[in-house]
Amino acid sequence: MSSRGTGGTSSTPESLMRAIQHTIKVCSSKDIRNNVTNLRVLENCTIIEGHLKILLMFTTKPEDFRGLSYPKLTVVTDYLLLFRVYGLESLSDLFPNLTVVRGNNLFFNYALVLFEMLQLKEIGLHSLMNITRGAVRVEKNPDLCYLSTLDWSMILDSVEDNYIVANKNDRECGDICPGTVQGKTTCPVTTINGDFSERCWNQKHCQRSE
């Protein structure tokens, strides 16, 4: 009886560990380039222990990214960088549950870099709650809107080192937060440089405050 009892108690932690290991997959740094099919390496990653770089996809079109989603990914421990990924219009579907970028190791002091993303219309990381360390660099994205609707101080401890330049002119964007068309304020409202406004990632998703 004692052996059966011992076996019973030891199997519970083992099955629990197996369940946890099944739901959490830690992946190493990913450097994904050239083709959207290479994004498949992210299929089951829940945590990237390191950085995630997606870059130099010159022949991709918007339709190549439709239906592509990696909802299991919630944490990147170093930095997230996107550079010259043609056709990508939003990260909303690609990484719908990315919540934390820790910035343990940075890319020249930056934890989030979006550079020369020619078709990017919005960042769209609507689950992103925290960039633990490092700043944000968003530069030379000529079609990128929904920047004036973001309050980075809700995500970062300090916004002083953020570098957000040479994107689409706010006045040409016409950004609309959820509920605005119906005349309802549904998103958090904060003040940035005297501008008291709703905060959102796009027309569907408010910026989360908690």
Secondary structure, DSSP 8 states (H G I E B T S, - for coil): -HHHHHHHHHHHHHHHHHHHHHH--EEEEEEEES-GGGGGGGTT-SEEEEEEEEEEE-S--HHHHTT---TT--EESS-EEEEEETT---STTTSTT--EE--SS-BTTEEEEEES-TT------TT--EE-SSEEEEE--TT---STT--GGGT-S--TT-EEESS--GGGT----TTTTTT---S-EEEETTEEEE-BSSSS-B----
